[in-house]
Amino acid sequence: MPTGTFRCAWPCWPAAVAGILLTALAGSARIMQLRATARKHRRADHRAVKAEAKDSSKARR
């Protein structure tokens, strides 16, 4: 066996796969959370612009 290589015993690889899956799951959950927050802010901004336009049209009359 060459020097510097790491041989993992059989029970080791499922833990590595589980770690990768957990990391991917956490990352996906975070992305979904950020998208939902961005959607809320876009809606709030849209409502604010719509209300401002409505108020300015009333002021012109």
PAPAMAR-52444 format. One record per residue (C-alpha): residue in one letter; x, y, z. Coordinates in nm, 2 decimals, m for minus. Example, Ala and Ser with C-alpha at 12.3 -4.5 7.8 and 13.67 -1.06 7.14 Angstrom:
BEGIN
+------+--------+--------+--------+
! type !      X !      Y !      Z !
+------+--------+--------+--------+
!    A !   1.23 !  m0.45 !   0.78 !
!    S !   1.37 !  m0.11 !   0.71 !
+------+--------+--------+--------+
***
This chain:
BEGIN
+------+--------+--------+--------+
! type !      X !      Y !      Z !
+------+--------+--------+--------+
!    M !   0.00 !   0.00 !   0.00 !
!    P !   0.15 !   0.34 !  m0.10 !
!    T !   0.23 !   0.59 !   0.17 !
!    G !  m0.01 !   0.87 !   0.23 !
!    T !  m0.33 !   0.69 !   0.12 !
!    F !  m0.62 !   0.66 !   0.36 !
!    R !  m0.80 !   0.33 !   0.37 !
!    C !  m1.14 !   0.36 !   0.52 !
!    A !  m1.29 !   0.07 !   0.70 !
!    W !  m1.63 !  m0.05 !   0.57 !
!    P !  m1.84 !   0.13 !   0.84 !
!    C !  m1.68 !   0.46 !   0.75 !
!    W !  m1.83 !   0.53 !   0.41 !
!    P !  m2.20 !   0.53 !   0.51 !
!    A !  m2.12 !   0.81 !   0.76 !
!    A !  m1.96 !   1.01 !   0.48 !
!    V !  m2.26 !   0.97 !   0.26 !
!    A !  m2.49 !   1.06 !   0.54 !
!    G !  m2.29 !   1.37 !   0.61 !
!    I !  m2.31 !   1.48 !   0.25 !
!    L !  m2.68 !   1.42 !   0.24 !
!    L !  m2.74 !   1.61 !   0.56 !
!    T !  m2.53 !   1.90 !   0.43 !
!    A !  m2.73 !   1.90 !   0.10 !
!    L !  m3.06 !   1.89 !   0.29 !
!    A !  m2.96 !   2.18 !   0.51 !
!    G !  m2.84 !   2.38 !   0.21 !
!    S !  m3.17 !   2.32 !   0.02 !
!    A !  m3.37 !   2.42 !   0.33 !
!    R !  m3.18 !   2.74 !   0.36 !
!    I !  m3.22 !   2.83 !  m0.01 !
!    M !  m3.60 !   2.77 !   0.02 !
!    Q !  m3.61 !   2.99 !   0.33 !
!    L !  m3.43 !   3.27 !   0.15 !
!    R !  m3.66 !   3.24 !  m0.16 !
!    A !  m3.97 !   3.26 !   0.06 !
!    T !  m3.83 !   3.57 !   0.24 !
!    A !  m3.74 !   3.74 !  m0.10 !
!    R !  m4.10 !   3.66 !  m0.22 !
!    K !  m4.25 !   3.83 !   0.09 !
!    H !  m4.03 !   4.14 !   0.04 !
!    R !  m4.12 !   4.16 !  m0.33 !
!    R !  m4.49 !   4.14 !  m0.25 !
!    A !  m4.45 !   4.41 !   0.02 !
!    D !  m4.26 !   4.63 !  m0.22 !
!    H !  m4.52 !   4.58 !  m0.49 !
!    R !  m4.80 !   4.68 !  m0.25 !
!    A !  m4.61 !   4.99 !  m0.13 !
!    V !  m4.56 !   5.10 !  m0.49 !
!    K !  m4.92 !   5.04 !  m0.58 !
!    A !  m5.04 !   5.23 !  m0.27 !
!    E !  m4.81 !   5.52 !  m0.35 !
!    A !  m4.94 !   5.54 !  m0.70 !
!    K !  m5.29 !   5.53 !  m0.58 !
!    D !  m5.22 !   5.81 !  m0.33 !
!    S !  m5.05 !   6.03 !  m0.59 !
!    S !  m5.34 !   5.99 !  m0.83 !
!    K !  m5.58 !   6.11 !  m0.56 !
!    A !  m5.36 !   6.41 !  m0.49 !
!    R !  m5.37 !   6.52 !  m0.86 !
!    R !  m5.75 !   6.53 !  m0.86 !
+------+--------+--------+--------+
***
